[in-house]
Amino acid sequence: MRIIWFRVRTVIAGRGSDAGMSTSEYAMGTIAACAFAAVLYKVVTSDVVATALQSTIGKALDVPF
């Protein structure tokens, strides 16, 4: 019981022993980053975005000087 109260007091006081991420947290972060990259790739390579980019570039190049 005394160990539990010591741990609670150290966590509340902000003196916990966790200095960084553990291996599982790195793994979850890597998986999340890869999932975000896959979604972003699908969005950027979609027909709607490609058409919008082509339209924007076409309008910029057709501006009279």
Backbone as JSON Lines, residues from 0, in Angstrom:
{"i":0,"aa":"M","n":[0.82,-1.19,0.0],"ca":[0.0,0.0,0.0],"c":[0.87,1.26,0.0]}
{"i":1,"aa":"R","n":[1.97,1.22,0.7],"ca":[2.86,2.36,0.79],"c":[3.5,2.66,-0.57]}
{"i":2,"aa":"I","n":[3.8,1.64,-1.35],"ca":[4.41,1.82,-2.68],"c":[3.41,2.49,-3.62]}
{"i":3,"aa":"I","n":[2.16,2.13,-3.52],"ca":[1.14,2.73,-4.37],"c":[1.03,4.23,-4.1]}
{"i":4,"aa":"W","n":[0.99,4.61,-2.83],"ca":[0.89,6.03,-2.49],"c":[2.13,6.8,-2.94]}
{"i":5,"aa":"F","n":[3.29,6.18,-2.85],"ca":[4.52,6.82,-3.32],"c":[4.44,7.07,-4.82]}
{"i":6,"aa":"R","n":[3.97,6.07,-5.56],"ca":[3.84,6.2,-7.01],"c":[2.82,7.29,-7.37]}
{"i":7,"aa":"V","n":[1.71,7.32,-6.68],"ca":[0.69,8.33,-6.93],"c":[1.26,9.72,-6.67]}
{"i":8,"aa":"R","n":[1.99,9.89,-5.58],"ca":[2.57,11.2,-5.27],"c":[3.61,11.62,-6.31]}
{"i":9,"aa":"T","n":[4.42,10.69,-6.8],"ca":[5.43,11.06,-7.8],"c":[4.79,11.43,-9.13]}
{"i":10,"aa":"V","n":[3.71,10.75,-9.5],"ca":[3.02,11.07,-10.75],"c":[2.35,12.43,-10.64]}
{"i":11,"aa":"I","n":[1.69,12.7,-9.52],"ca":[1.02,13.98,-9.33],"c":[2.05,15.12,-9.29]}
{"i":12,"aa":"A","n":[3.16,14.88,-8.68],"ca":[4.19,15.92,-8.57],"c":[4.95,16.11,-9.88]}
{"i":13,"aa":"G","n":[4.75,15.24,-10.85],"ca":[5.42,15.37,-12.13],"c":[6.84,14.81,-12.13]}
{"i":14,"aa":"R","n":[7.13,13.97,-11.19],"ca":[8.47,13.39,-11.12],"c":[8.46,11.92,-11.53]}
{"i":15,"aa":"G","n":[7.67,11.59,-12.54],"ca":[7.59,10.21,-12.99],"c":[8.87,9.77,-13.66]}
{"i":16,"aa":"S","n":[9.06,8.49,-13.79],"ca":[10.29,7.96,-14.36],"c":[10.22,7.75,-15.87]}
{"i":17,"aa":"D","n":[9.12,8.16,-16.5],"ca":[8.99,7.99,-17.94],"c":[9.76,9.09,-18.66]}
{"i":18,"aa":"A","n":[10.86,8.74,-19.26],"ca":[11.71,9.73,-19.91],"c":[11.39,9.87,-21.39]}
{"i":19,"aa":"G","n":[10.79,8.88,-22.01],"ca":[10.51,8.93,-23.44],"c":[9.51,7.88,-23.84]}
{"i":20,"aa":"M","n":[9.38,7.7,-25.15],"ca":[8.42,6.72,-25.64],"c":[9.01,5.32,-25.59]}
{"i":21,"aa":"S","n":[8.13,4.38,-25.38],"ca":[8.55,2.99,-25.4],"c":[8.49,2.46,-26.83]}
{"i":22,"aa":"T","n":[8.94,1.26,-27.02],"ca":[8.96,0.67,-28.35],"c":[7.57,0.55,-28.95]}
{"i":23,"aa":"S","n":[6.59,0.19,-28.14],"ca":[5.22,0.06,-28.65],"c":[4.67,1.42,-29.07]}
{"i":24,"aa":"E","n":[5.04,2.49,-28.36],"ca":[4.58,3.82,-28.76],"c":[5.23,4.25,-30.07]}
{"i":25,"aa":"Y","n":[6.49,3.92,-30.26],"ca":[7.15,4.2,-31.54],"c":[6.46,3.41,-32.66]}
{"i":26,"aa":"A","n":[6.12,2.17,-32.41],"ca":[5.46,1.34,-33.42],"c":[4.1,1.93,-33.79]}
{"i":27,"aa":"M","n":[3.32,2.35,-32.81],"ca":[2.01,2.93,-33.08],"c":[2.16,4.26,-33.83]}
{"i":28,"aa":"G","n":[3.15,5.05,-33.48],"ca":[3.4,6.3,-34.19],"c":[3.8,6.06,-35.63]}
{"i":29,"aa":"T","n":[4.61,5.05,-35.87],"ca":[5.03,4.71,-37.23],"c":[3.85,4.23,-38.06]}
{"i":30,"aa":"I","n":[3.01,3.39,-37.47],"ca":[1.82,2.89,-38.18],"c":[0.88,4.05,-38.51]}
{"i":31,"aa":"A","n":[0.69,4.96,-37.57],"ca":[-0.19,6.11,-37.81],"c":[0.37,7.0,-38.92]}
{"i":32,"aa":"A","n":[1.68,7.21,-38.92],"ca":[2.31,8.03,-39.95],"c":[2.17,7.38,-41.33]}
{"i":33,"aa":"C","n":[2.34,6.08,-41.39],"ca":[2.2,5.36,-42.67],"c":[0.76,5.4,-43.16]}
{"i":34,"aa":"A","n":[-0.19,5.27,-42.26],"ca":[-1.61,5.34,-42.64],"c":[-1.94,6.73,-43.17]}
{"i":35,"aa":"F","n":[-1.45,7.77,-42.5],"ca":[-1.68,9.13,-42.96],"c":[-1.05,9.36,-44.33]}
{"i":36,"aa":"A","n":[0.14,8.84,-44.53],"ca":[0.82,8.98,-45.83],"c":[0.03,8.27,-46.93]}
{"i":37,"aa":"A","n":[-0.52,7.11,-46.63],"ca":[-1.3,6.38,-47.63],"c":[-2.57,7.14,-48.01]}
{"i":38,"aa":"V","n":[-3.24,7.7,-47.02],"ca":[-4.45,8.49,-47.3],"c":[-4.1,9.73,-48.11]}
{"i":39,"aa":"L","n":[-3.03,10.41,-47.72],"ca":[-2.61,11.6,-48.44],"c":[-2.23,11.27,-49.88]}
{"i":40,"aa":"Y","n":[-1.56,10.16,-50.1],"ca":[-1.19,9.74,-51.46],"c":[-2.43,9.49,-52.3]}
{"i":41,"aa":"K","n":[-3.43,8.81,-51.72],"ca":[-4.67,8.54,-52.44],"c":[-5.39,9.82,-52.81]}
{"i":42,"aa":"V","n":[-5.39,10.79,-51.89],"ca":[-6.07,12.06,-52.16],"c":[-5.35,12.82,-53.26]}
{"i":43,"aa":"V","n":[-4.03,12.9,-53.18],"ca":[-3.26,13.68,-54.15],"c":[-3.31,13.05,-55.54]}
{"i":44,"aa":"T","n":[-3.36,11.74,-55.62],"ca":[-3.37,11.08,-56.93],"c":[-4.79,10.83,-57.45]}
{"i":45,"aa":"S","n":[-5.81,11.34,-56.77],"ca":[-7.18,11.13,-57.24],"c":[-7.46,12.0,-58.47]}
{"i":46,"aa":"D","n":[-8.46,11.62,-59.22],"ca":[-8.81,12.35,-60.45],"c":[-9.27,13.77,-60.15]}
{"i":47,"aa":"V","n":[-9.99,13.95,-59.05],"ca":[-10.5,15.28,-58.71],"c":[-9.35,16.26,-58.46]}
{"i":48,"aa":"V","n":[-8.38,15.84,-57.69],"ca":[-7.25,16.71,-57.37],"c":[-6.4,16.95,-58.62]}
{"i":49,"aa":"A","n":[-6.18,15.91,-59.41],"ca":[-5.39,16.07,-60.64],"c":[-6.07,17.05,-61.59]}
{"i":50,"aa":"T","n":[-7.38,16.95,-61.73],"ca":[-8.12,17.88,-62.58],"c":[-8.04,19.3,-62.05]}
{"i":51,"aa":"A","n":[-8.16,19.46,-60.74],"ca":[-8.08,20.8,-60.15],"c":[-6.7,21.41,-60.35]}
{"i":52,"aa":"L","n":[-5.66,20.61,-60.18],"ca":[-4.3,21.11,-60.39],"c":[-4.07,21.49,-61.85]}
{"i":53,"aa":"Q","n":[-4.54,20.66,-62.77],"ca":[-4.38,20.97,-64.19],"c":[-5.15,22.23,-64.56]}
{"i":54,"aa":"S","n":[-6.32,22.4,-64.02],"ca":[-7.12,23.59,-64.28],"c":[-6.42,24.85,-63.75]}
{"i":55,"aa":"T","n":[-5.9,24.76,-62.54],"ca":[-5.23,25.91,-61.93],"c":[-3.97,26.28,-62.71]}
{"i":56,"aa":"I","n":[-3.19,25.3,-63.09],"ca":[-1.97,25.55,-63.86],"c":[-2.31,26.09,-65.25]}
{"i":57,"aa":"G","n":[-3.36,25.53,-65.86],"ca":[-3.8,26.01,-67.17],"c":[-4.25,27.46,-67.12]}
{"i":58,"aa":"K","n":[-5.0,27.84,-66.11],"ca":[-5.44,29.22,-65.96],"c":[-4.26,30.16,-65.73]}
{"i":59,"aa":"A","n":[-3.28,29.71,-64.97],"ca":[-2.11,30.54,-64.69],"c":[-1.28,30.76,-65.94]}
{"i":60,"aa":"L","n":[-1.19,29.74,-66.8],"ca":[-0.39,29.87,-68.02],"c":[-1.11,30.63,-69.13]}
{"i":61,"aa":"D","n":[-2.44,30.71,-69.08],"ca":[-3.22,31.39,-70.11],"c":[-3.51,32.85,-69.8]}
{"i":62,"aa":"V","n":[-2.92,33.37,-68.74],"ca":[-3.15,34.77,-68.37],"c":[-2.43,35.67,-69.37]}
{"i":63,"aa":"P","n":[-3.15,36.64,-69.96],"ca":[-2.49,37.56,-70.91],"c":[-1.61,38.57,-70.17]}
{"i":64,"aa":"F","n":[-0.5,38.92,-70.78],"ca":[0.43,39.88,-70.14],"c":[0.13,41.27,-70.59]}
